[in-house]
Amino acid sequence: MPAISVVSAAILTVFCVACAATPGSSVAATSDHREFDAVLQTPFHADSNGIRTITLHFNYPDSEQTQQVRWRLELLRDDGRVLRHWKGRQALAAAPVEVAIRWRSAAHGAGSDQLPAGVYRLRLRAGVAGCGGSGGDTIDNNIDVEQTWDVAVGLPRPAPDTPRATALSTLSPFSNATAPRATPYTVYLGNLHSQTNHSDGGGALAGCTGAQNPQSAAFGPAEAYAFAQRHGLDFLMTSEHNHMFDGADGTNADADPAAVKALYQSGMRAAAAWNLAHPGFVGMYGQEWGVINNGGHLNILNSAELLGWERNAAGALLADTATPRNDYATLYALMRERGWLGQFNHPRDGQFVVGGKPLAWTPDGDAAMVLCEVINSNAFSTRADESEPQHSNFETGCNKLLEAGYHVAFSSKQDNHCANWGASSPNRTGVLIERGEPLSADTLLAALRARRVYATMDKNAELILTANGHMMGERFANRGRLTLQVHYSGRAGQRPAAINVFAGVPGRNGEVTVLSRKPGTVFTPAAGPHFYYARVTQEDGKMLWSAPVWIDQRRR
């Protein structure tokens, strides 16, 4: 495929719009959401003229001065080769800004960029001086956010949605096998990242424009579980910011430690009471530990203790258990000791620092952390009909964690701050529980611990990866050939536009690469440790990620 040069100004139009704060926009009222953020939004298919409008969303809430955003957008071939690029600078103050790029492409025929029909990758890299990059003059020296999305050129659009064709219990591989392959699991779908009025969530949809002032909104955990169950979810976690139980984003010097701890315990009781009264649904209550700026958020999924670092004016700890702020090594050690499970939330480079190294592996962290959030829909969306168009992609960060050595599965979350828990988008985390076992907090946590999880942007699609018959999430020793098989199920008429099987080496701290673009792959790995996972892109552009499998390839 020839490289594509920069197209003429008659074909490419770039324009910028300064956006006022509107309901659903990513505007936050609290300092824990004041970091620079960039979101790449693109239609998967072009219009009938081969034109699509790509929108770059930049936001730096409450910035005290105008910043200069440096950005670069690249069109990548499936082997990673850059075919064309756009770049620019954009002034950014406290109000969000959009940059729109109008791109025309065609498959072999008339069009500004003539490409073979297929699926390509768009990659946005953006940063601001002093926001995590070096402030250098090139984007490569000033990256704070990286976003990637697939786009189709010359592929047919999917047929209108039709009733669901099959379930995972009768899942067949892509290879058009006539005999369905039974699996001994039932899939449950939910969201493991949301907030209520115990921290900065729970805002009524009519007036919710971002993160709420801590403990100021109308709705708490019980309302969240009820809403999620009405909207078809099987489980919901309300993950409250651990440092907001004193009613402030900063430290409340007058806070009563007993009241702080009692609020956390009231959330634990609310989840337990809901589950007792509503079998078949699991309400989970826990905490989102940490701060984003120079830190990183992670969810602790099963802690009965509130962790924190803040103290009131009298020096009393505003938590059950002291954990130093941004000290991830100490936190991981405590989580391992207590048997708590964790999820990396919206990870990106510069976060989760241990010993001066971002995204650093520790044996304690590896024992405790089971999930990595690969997709997050707009955290401040007010939509409740699953129509939210903005999503952030964190596959790059998750891949770095996998290459560092973490055994984490991908999850897909909504991070709801408004009262639309699980309903802003059709993205879900799918959890596989052994058939015949009831859905409960215990069976859900057991499946998460086993990494029997997949991430999906389409709640009606399912994905698993097997390796020599081993289920995704497993670790095993292997000799000789390895057979990787991708299994997918979706609505009738919905088909994959692209299949990618990725390979990496835990502990290498290198790059994850594409191993295969086929549903079935047979090969003999090199001796040593490896991980593999599958990503499927549907004809409507929605993507699914399997959990990895980890193998130790032995010599014969």
Protein Blocks (a to p, Z undefined) as FASTA:
>chain_A
ZZdddddfklpccddddddddehiacdfbfklmcccddddddfbdcfkopacddddddde
hiabdcddddddddddfkopafbdcdddddddfbccdddddddddehiacfbdcdedddd
dddddddehilpgoiabfklmcfbdcdddddehiacdddddddfbdfklcccfkopabdc
ddfbdcddddfbdcdfklmghiafklpgbdcdehkambdfklmmmmmmmnopabdcdddd
fklmnopabdcfkbcfklmmmmmmmmmmmmmmmmmmmghiacdddddedjfehpaddddf
kbcbdcdfbdcfkopacbfbdcdehilklmmmmmmmnopacddehiaehiaieehiahia
cfklmmmpmbdcfbdcdfkbcbfghpafbdcdfklmmmmmmmnopacdddddekiabfce
hilpccdcdddddehiacdfklmmmmmmnopacddfbfkbccdddeehiaghiacddehj
ddddddddddehiacfbdcdddddehklpacddfbfcfbdcddddedddddddddddfko
pacdddddddddddZZ
